[in-house]
Amino acid sequence: MALAEQDSFVSTPLGQILRIPCKFIEGKSDAPAIQIMAIAEQLKAASKNIVPVVIRLLGEDEYEAILNEQILDAARKAKLDFVWCIVVDQAMETQALTEAGQLLQVNITTATEQEITDILEYIKSRNPGFKKVDPRTVAQKIIRERQNKKLQSLTFLTRLKCGVGDAKLPALRKHLVVS
């Protein structure tokens, strides 16, 4: 077993930097080929990566890259057998993606009206389907709704007549959480 202690892969240490064989890691970057080549050249010269690939455990000797996939692709191109990685669980994955600027979420059960407005402005700026949605109005309605009852999901937004229907919920679920 590559990383497991005893007979259980569950004991793979989380949050530590580990050297993992590239062949055990699934995942592919969407980085441009020229960038992968540049990284591969650097990895060939150094024979190792400095920035770790963030991976999640799928099974015994089975991982999936979730962050810095371009380094994994470059390591393969550079014909490196191993890559330095950090194994994370779901909570750590959320933290890593947030820290990397790839995930932006606001908990609407605790956020201020301004924070909710700001995230809705962000969503609106990146999604043409939200062109007619007024972020301030939606934020105010969310605040009113949570004062009246405990929020369980985002579906209540569809009945508030604030421009959010069923079609917009998937985009909102990426950034608005209820917990």
Backbone as numpy.savetxt, mean C-alpha at the origin, in Angstrom:
# Nx Ny Nz CAx CAy CAz Cx Cy Cz
14.67 -25.27 4.98 13.83 -24.08 4.98 14.71 -22.84 4.98
14.33 -21.89 4.17 15.16 -20.70 4.03 15.18 -19.84 5.28
14.03 -19.48 5.77 13.99 -18.55 6.89 13.28 -19.08 8.12
12.62 -20.17 7.96 11.77 -20.64 9.05 12.59 -21.24 10.17
12.14 -21.00 11.36 12.75 -21.62 12.52 11.93 -22.88 12.81
12.59 -23.97 13.07 11.96 -25.24 13.29 11.20 -25.65 12.02
9.94 -26.07 12.17 9.17 -26.55 11.02 8.05 -25.61 10.62
8.00 -24.43 11.18 6.88 -23.55 10.91 7.32 -22.27 10.21
6.75 -21.99 9.03 7.09 -20.76 8.31 6.46 -19.54 8.97
5.53 -19.76 9.89 4.87 -18.66 10.58 5.86 -17.87 11.42
6.96 -18.48 11.80 7.92 -17.81 12.66 8.90 -16.92 11.90
8.67 -16.67 10.62 9.51 -15.76 9.87 9.50 -14.41 10.57
10.68 -13.88 10.90 10.72 -12.62 11.66 10.17 -11.45 10.85
9.24 -10.74 11.43 8.64 -9.58 10.77 9.44 -8.33 11.09
9.57 -7.45 10.11 10.20 -6.16 10.33 11.71 -6.17 10.38
12.31 -7.32 10.19 13.77 -7.40 10.19 14.27 -7.49 8.76
15.48 -7.00 8.53 16.06 -7.10 7.20 16.67 -8.49 7.05
16.21 -9.20 6.02 16.63 -10.57 5.79 17.10 -10.74 4.35
17.98 -11.67 4.14 18.47 -11.99 2.80 17.65 -13.16 2.28
16.88 -12.91 1.21 15.93 -13.90 0.69 16.32 -14.22 -0.76
16.26 -15.49 -1.15 16.51 -15.84 -2.56 15.45 -15.19 -3.46
15.91 -14.59 -4.54 14.99 -13.93 -5.49 13.93 -14.90 -6.01
14.31 -16.17 -6.18 13.38 -17.15 -6.75 12.17 -17.42 -5.84
12.25 -17.03 -4.58 11.14 -17.26 -3.66 10.15 -16.09 -3.64
10.45 -15.03 -4.37 9.65 -13.81 -4.29 8.90 -13.58 -5.59
7.56 -13.46 -5.49 6.72 -13.11 -6.63 6.64 -11.60 -6.73
6.31 -11.13 -7.91 6.09 -9.70 -8.08 6.90 -9.13 -9.22
6.34 -8.11 -9.82 6.98 -7.45 -10.95 6.68 -5.97 -10.86
7.68 -5.18 -11.14 7.57 -3.73 -11.09 6.95 -3.19 -12.38
6.34 -2.02 -12.27 5.86 -1.33 -13.47 6.81 -0.19 -13.85
8.01 -0.22 -13.28 9.02 0.80 -13.58 9.49 0.65 -15.03
9.89 1.75 -15.65 10.39 1.68 -17.03 11.64 0.80 -17.12
11.80 0.14 -18.26 12.93 -0.77 -18.47 14.27 -0.07 -18.26
14.36 1.18 -18.67 15.61 1.92 -18.52 15.97 2.10 -17.04
14.95 2.29 -16.21 15.20 2.43 -14.77 15.66 1.09 -14.18
15.04 0.01 -14.59 15.43 -1.33 -14.11 16.88 -1.60 -14.51
17.23 -1.25 -15.74 18.62 -1.45 -16.22 19.61 -0.64 -15.39
19.27 0.61 -15.08 20.17 1.46 -14.29 20.36 0.88 -12.89
19.28 0.43 -12.29 19.38 -0.18 -10.96 20.19 -1.47 -11.04
19.94 -2.27 -12.08 20.66 -3.54 -12.24 22.16 -3.30 -12.35
22.56 -2.28 -13.09 23.99 -1.97 -13.22 24.58 -1.63 -11.84
23.84 -0.85 -11.07 24.31 -0.49 -9.73 24.41 -1.73 -8.84
23.41 -2.61 -8.92 23.42 -3.83 -8.11 24.56 -4.76 -8.51
24.84 -4.85 -9.81 25.97 -5.66 -10.28 27.27 -5.16 -9.66
27.45 -3.85 -9.68 28.68 -3.26 -9.14 28.81 -3.49 -7.64
27.70 -3.39 -6.93 27.72 -3.52 -5.47 27.51 -4.96 -4.99
26.96 -5.81 -5.85 26.63 -7.22 -5.52 25.56 -7.34 -4.45
24.86 -6.25 -4.19 23.76 -6.31 -3.21 22.93 -5.03 -3.32
21.73 -5.12 -2.79 20.88 -3.94 -2.71 21.00 -3.31 -1.33
20.87 -2.00 -1.27 20.90 -1.29 0.00 19.47 -1.01 0.47
18.61 -0.60 -0.45 17.21 -0.35 -0.12 16.49 -1.70 -0.17
15.87 -2.12 0.93 15.25 -3.44 0.94 13.94 -3.49 0.17
13.65 -4.67 -0.34 12.36 -4.96 -0.97 11.42 -5.32 0.17
10.25 -4.70 0.21 9.27 -5.02 1.25 8.39 -6.15 0.70
8.29 -7.23 1.48 7.57 -8.42 1.02 6.58 -8.91 2.07
5.58 -9.61 1.59 4.63 -10.25 2.51 4.78 -11.75 2.35
4.62 -12.46 3.44 4.74 -13.91 3.47 3.46 -14.53 2.92
3.61 -15.43 1.93 2.46 -16.14 1.37 2.39 -17.57 1.89
3.54 -18.16 2.10 3.64 -19.54 2.56 5.10 -19.85 2.81
5.40 -21.10 3.07 6.78 -21.48 3.33 7.64 -21.20 2.10
8.67 -20.40 2.27 9.56 -20.00 1.17 8.80 -19.41 -0.01
7.76 -18.66 0.30 6.91 -18.06 -0.73 6.53 -16.65 -0.28
6.93 -15.65 -1.07 6.72 -14.26 -0.71 6.18 -13.48 -1.91
5.64 -12.30 -1.60 5.18 -11.39 -2.65 5.74 -10.01 -2.36
6.38 -9.41 -3.35 6.92 -8.07 -3.21 5.77 -7.06 -3.25
5.77 -6.13 -2.30 4.71 -5.12 -2.26 5.24 -3.70 -2.37
6.56 -3.55 -2.20 7.17 -2.23 -2.29 8.62 -2.41 -2.74
9.08 -1.52 -3.58 10.42 -1.59 -4.15 10.60 -2.78 -5.07
9.53 -3.11 -5.79 9.58 -4.23 -6.74 10.64 -4.01 -7.81
10.93 -2.74 -8.14 11.93 -2.45 -9.17 13.31 -2.99 -8.76
13.57 -3.05 -7.48 14.85 -3.58 -7.00 14.89 -5.09 -7.22
13.78 -5.76 -6.98 13.71 -7.19 -7.23 13.92 -7.48 -8.70
13.25 -6.75 -9.59 13.41 -6.94 -11.04 14.87 -6.70 -11.44
15.46 -5.65 -10.89 16.85 -5.33 -11.22 17.81 -6.40 -10.69
17.53 -6.92 -9.51 18.38 -7.99 -8.95 18.34 -9.22 -9.85
17.16 -9.53 -10.36 17.06 -10.65 -11.30 17.83 -10.36 -12.58
17.70 -9.16 -13.09 18.41 -8.77 -14.32 19.92 -8.79 -14.08
20.35 -8.43 -12.88 21.77 -8.45 -12.53 22.25 -9.85 -12.16
21.33 -10.81 -12.21 21.61 -12.21 -11.89 22.09 -12.42 -10.45
21.52 -11.63 -9.55 21.80 -11.83 -8.12 20.90 -12.95 -7.62
21.43 -13.81 -6.79 20.64 -14.91 -6.24 19.75 -14.46 -5.09
20.24 -13.47 -4.33 19.55 -13.03 -3.13 19.28 -11.53 -3.19
18.30 -11.10 -2.43 18.00 -9.68 -2.29 17.67 -9.43 -0.82
18.07 -8.27 -0.32 17.73 -7.90 1.06 16.28 -7.45 1.09
15.54 -7.96 2.09 14.10 -7.72 2.17 13.68 -7.45 3.61
12.49 -6.91 3.73 11.81 -6.79 5.02 10.47 -7.50 4.87
10.22 -8.49 5.72 8.96 -9.23 5.70 7.98 -8.49 6.61
6.77 -8.20 6.09 5.78 -7.46 6.85 4.46 -8.20 6.91
3.67 -7.87 7.93 2.30 -8.35 8.02 1.39 -7.24 7.48
0.09 -7.41 7.58 -0.86 -6.44 7.01 -0.70 -5.05 7.61
-0.58 -4.95 8.91 -0.44 -3.64 9.56 0.86 -2.96 9.14
1.93 -3.73 9.08 3.22 -3.17 8.67 3.20 -2.79 7.19
2.46 -3.55 6.38 2.33 -3.23 4.96 1.67 -1.87 4.78
0.60 -1.64 5.52 -0.09 -0.35 5.48 0.86 0.76 5.88
1.62 0.54 6.95 2.58 1.53 7.40 3.65 1.80 6.34
4.20 0.73 5.76 5.25 0.89 4.75 4.74 1.65 3.53
3.56 1.30 3.05 2.99 1.98 1.88 2.67 3.44 2.19
2.22 3.71 3.42 1.95 5.08 3.83 3.25 5.88 3.90
4.26 5.31 4.51 5.55 5.99 4.64 6.18 6.25 3.27
5.94 5.35 2.32 6.51 5.49 0.97 5.69 6.46 0.11
4.59 6.96 0.66 3.76 7.89 -0.08 2.88 7.22 -1.11
2.70 5.91 -1.00 1.88 5.18 -1.95 0.48 4.89 -1.44
0.23 5.23 -0.20 -1.08 5.00 0.39 -1.45 6.20 1.24
-2.60 6.73 0.99 -3.09 7.88 1.75 -4.49 7.55 2.22
-4.65 7.39 3.53 -5.94 7.03 4.09 -6.27 7.92 5.29
-7.55 8.16 5.46 -8.05 8.93 6.59 -9.18 8.13 7.23
-9.12 8.01 8.54 -10.17 7.32 9.29 -11.29 8.34 9.55
-12.43 8.16 8.90 -13.50 9.15 9.01 -14.23 9.11 10.35
-13.95 8.12 11.17 -14.59 8.09 12.49 -13.87 8.99 13.48
-12.63 9.38 13.16 -11.86 10.21 14.08 -11.29 11.48 13.45
-11.28 11.54 12.14 -10.66 12.69 11.45 -11.47 13.96 11.65
-10.78 15.08 11.57 -11.47 16.37 11.63 -12.16 16.62 10.29
-13.08 17.57 10.30 -13.76 17.95 9.07 -12.75 18.41 8.02
-11.74 19.14 8.45 -10.72 19.63 7.51 -9.92 18.48 6.91
-9.56 17.49 7.71 -8.82 16.34 7.20 -9.64 15.58 6.17
-10.93 15.42 6.45 -11.82 14.73 5.51 -11.95 15.55 4.23
-12.11 16.86 4.37 -12.19 17.73 3.20 -10.91 17.62 2.38
-9.77 17.64 3.03 -8.49 17.57 2.32 -8.35 16.26 1.53
-8.71 15.14 2.14 -8.57 13.86 1.43 -9.56 13.80 0.26
-10.75 14.37 0.46 -11.72 14.40 -0.64 -11.24 15.31 -1.78
-10.57 16.39 -1.45 -9.97 17.26 -2.48 -8.90 16.47 -3.24
-8.11 15.71 -2.51 -7.08 14.87 -3.12 -7.71 13.87 -4.09
-8.76 13.18 -3.64 -9.45 12.20 -4.48 -10.02 12.89 -5.72
-10.65 14.03 -5.51 -11.25 14.78 -6.62 -10.19 15.19 -7.64
-9.02 15.57 -7.19 -7.97 16.02 -8.10 -7.40 14.88 -8.95
-7.60 13.65 -8.51 -7.04 12.50 -9.22 -8.09 11.63 -9.89
-9.34 12.00 -9.75 -10.41 11.17 -10.30 -11.44 12.06 -10.99
-11.51 12.03 -12.31 -12.44 12.89 -13.04 -13.92 12.63 -12.68
-14.23 11.45 -12.19 -15.61 11.14 -11.81 -16.10 11.93 -10.61
-15.19 12.61 -9.91 -15.55 13.39 -8.73 -15.63 14.88 -9.03
-15.64 15.23 -10.30 -15.63 16.63 -10.73 -16.76 17.44 -10.09
-17.94 16.85 -9.97 -19.10 17.58 -9.45 -19.30 17.42 -7.94
-18.42 16.67 -7.29 -18.54 16.45 -5.84 -17.91 17.62 -5.10
-18.63 18.16 -4.12 -18.10 19.25 -3.29 -17.52 18.64 -2.01
-16.20 18.58 -1.89 -15.56 17.94 -0.74 -16.01 18.51 0.61
-16.19 19.81 0.71 -16.60 20.42 1.98 -17.99 19.91 2.39
-18.92 19.85 1.43 -20.28 19.37 1.72 -20.25 17.91 2.17
-19.49 17.08 1.47 -19.40 15.66 1.83 -18.80 15.52 3.23
-17.76 16.27 3.51 -17.12 16.21 4.84 -18.10 16.61 5.94
-18.86 17.67 5.71 -19.84 18.11 6.70 -20.89 17.03 6.94
-21.32 16.38 5.87 -22.34 15.33 6.02 -21.77 14.11 6.74
-20.50 13.81 6.50 -19.86 12.70 7.21 -19.80 13.01 8.71
-19.41 14.23 9.05 -19.33 14.64 10.46 -20.71 14.54 11.11
-21.74 15.05 10.44 -23.10 14.98 10.99 -23.54 13.53 11.18
-23.26 12.70 10.19 -23.67 11.29 10.26 -22.98 10.58 11.42
-21.71 10.82 11.62 -21.02 10.12 12.71 -21.43 10.63 14.08
-21.97 11.86 14.16 -22.50 12.37 15.43 -23.81 11.68 15.78
-24.56 11.29 14.75 -25.87 10.66 14.95 -25.80 9.17 15.18
-24.83 8.51 14.58 -24.72 7.05 14.75 -23.30 6.59 14.49
-23.01 5.37 14.96 -21.68 4.79 14.76 -21.55 4.34 13.31
-20.51 4.79 12.65 -20.29 4.44 11.26 -19.75 3.02 11.16
-20.33 2.25 10.25 -19.91 0.87 10.04 -19.19 0.68 8.71
-19.57 1.47 7.72 -18.98 1.38 6.38 -19.22 2.72 5.67
-18.83 2.80 4.43 -19.02 4.02 3.66 -20.34 4.06 2.90
-21.11 3.00 2.95 -22.34 2.94 2.15 -23.35 4.01 2.55
-23.28 4.54 3.75 -24.21 5.60 4.16 -24.11 6.82 3.26
-22.95 7.01 2.64 -22.74 8.18 1.78 -23.69 8.18 0.58
-24.10 7.01 0.14 -24.95 6.93 -1.05 -26.36 7.46 -0.80
-26.76 7.58 0.45 -28.11 8.07 0.75 -28.13 9.51 1.28
-26.98 10.16 1.31 -26.90 11.51 1.86 -27.11 12.63 0.84
-27.32 12.26 -0.42 -27.52 13.26 -1.48 -26.37 14.28 -1.50
-25.17 13.74 -1.58 -23.99 14.60 -1.57 -23.12 14.37 -2.81
-23.67 13.68 -3.81 -22.92 13.44 -5.04 -22.14 12.14 -5.03
-22.26 11.36 -3.98 -21.55 10.08 -3.88 -22.56 8.95 -4.03
-22.41 8.22 -5.13 -23.26 7.06 -5.37 -22.44 5.79 -5.30
-23.09 4.68 -5.60 -22.41 3.37 -5.54 -21.17 3.32 -6.43
-21.21 3.98 -7.57 -20.07 3.94 -8.50 -18.82 4.62 -7.93
-19.00 5.55 -7.03 -17.86 6.28 -6.47 -17.27 5.61 -5.22
-18.00 4.69 -4.62 -17.53 4.05 -3.38 -16.19 3.34 -3.51
-15.92 2.59 -4.59 -14.61 1.93 -4.67 -13.44 2.91 -4.61
-13.55 4.05 -5.27 -12.48 5.05 -5.22 -12.34 5.62 -3.82
-13.44 5.80 -3.13 -13.40 6.34 -1.77 -12.80 5.34 -0.79
-13.09 4.05 -0.99 -12.60 3.01 -0.07 -11.08 2.92 -0.03
-10.42 3.39 -1.09 -8.95 3.39 -1.10 -8.38 4.40 -0.11
-9.16 5.47 0.15 -8.63 6.56 0.95 -9.39 6.85 2.24
-10.66 6.47 2.30 -11.46 6.68 3.50 -11.69 5.35 4.19
-11.32 5.27 5.46 -11.53 4.03 6.20 -12.42 4.28 7.40
-13.11 3.24 7.81 -13.97 3.29 8.98 -13.44 2.26 9.95
-12.92 2.73 11.08 -12.44 1.76 12.07 -12.57 2.30 13.46
